[in-house]
Amino acid sequence: MIDVVFLLIIFFIVSTNMFQQDNAVLVDLPEAETGILPQEQQAKRLTVSISNQGTLYAGTEILTTERLRQLMIRARKDWGEEAEIRIRPDKKIRYGTVKPVLRMAAESGILRVSFAVLPSP
């Protein structure tokens, strides 16, 4: 019985840590009047945060465009058509900063792209 309890504790610690890494970089998310609420945390999702300076992050790792391309290609290879990219842009950045990320996703064969936003008041 104690073994089962310890396994459950380890599971929740690991899953909480993975969830926190997706949101590790603080960005001021844009607001949206409409949208779809995200489903539960998906294991086949690569989250890319874009700071107000245009710096790209995956978790807490600062990414170059080449490193991001490698991560996307690997995600597509490992997860197939279920691979998804979630973009967490700062609301102060311009579309020109997001466009290369969208292009890399398409070139990598990842067609599922979502944006993290806050509901407008």
N, C-alpha and C positions, 0 to 999 in steps of 0.2 A: 504494500500500500504506500509506503514511504517513497519507493522508487517512482511510482506513478505521480505522486505529488511533485517530486523533484523534476520529473520530465515536463510536467505542466508549467512549473515555474520557469524552467529554462526556455520553453517555447514562448511564453509571454515576454520574457526579457528580450529574446532575439527579435521577435516580431515588433515590439515597441521600438527597439533600436533602429530597425529598418525603416519604420514609419517616420521616425524623427530625422533620419538622414535625408529623406526626400524634402523636408521642410527646414533643413539646417541653415540655409541662407535666408536671411530676412530680406524680403522684397516687399515694396508697397504695391500690392496687387491692384489692377484696375477694377472698376466696378462695371457691372452689366445689369441691365434691366431684365433680360431673359436669359435662359440657359437651362442646362440639364444638370441636376445634382449628380455628383460622381457616385458610382457604385462603390462597393467595398474596395479596399486597397487591393490592387491587382498585382500579382507577382510578375507579370509579363509587361511591365511598364517602366520605361526609362524616363525619369523626371529631370528636366533641364531648367535650371533657374537662370534668369538674366537680370543682373543688377542694374541699377540706374546708370552705371558707368559703361554698361555693355559687356561686362565680364560674364562668361558662361561657367556654370557650375553643374556638376552631377553630384548630389549630396554636398559634401564640403570640398570636393576636388575641383580645383580651377582647371578648366578645359581650354585647350587650343582648338581651333577648328578641325585640325587633323585628328586630334584625340576624340573629338565628338563624332567625327565621321567613322572612326574605328569602332566606337561604342555602338553606333547605330547599325553598322554592318554586322557586328557580332550579335546584337539583339535580334535582327532579322533572321540571321542564320540559326540561332538557338531557339527562338520562339516561333518562327514561321510567320504566318499571316496574323497571328494573335498579338504580335509585337505592337506596342503602342508608345507614343511619345507624349508626355504631358509637359507643356511649356508653362513656366511660372515667370511671366515678364513683369518687370517693374513698370508701373503706369507712366513713368516719365520717359521711357525709351520710345524711339520712333520705330515705325514699321520696318524701315531699312535694316534695323538690327535683328529683327525676328525673321526676315525673309530668307537669309542664308540657312537658318536652322530648318525652316520648312522645306527649302530646296534639298538640303542634305537628307532629310527624312524621305522625300520622294525618290531621290536617287538611290537610296539604300533599300527601297522597296517597302518602306513603312508607310501605310496609308491611313492608319488610325492616329490622329493627332487631336489633342484636346488642350485647352487653355485653362489655367487656374485663374479664377476671378472671384471677386466678392460681390454679393448681392447689393444693388444700389438701395439707398435708404428710401 
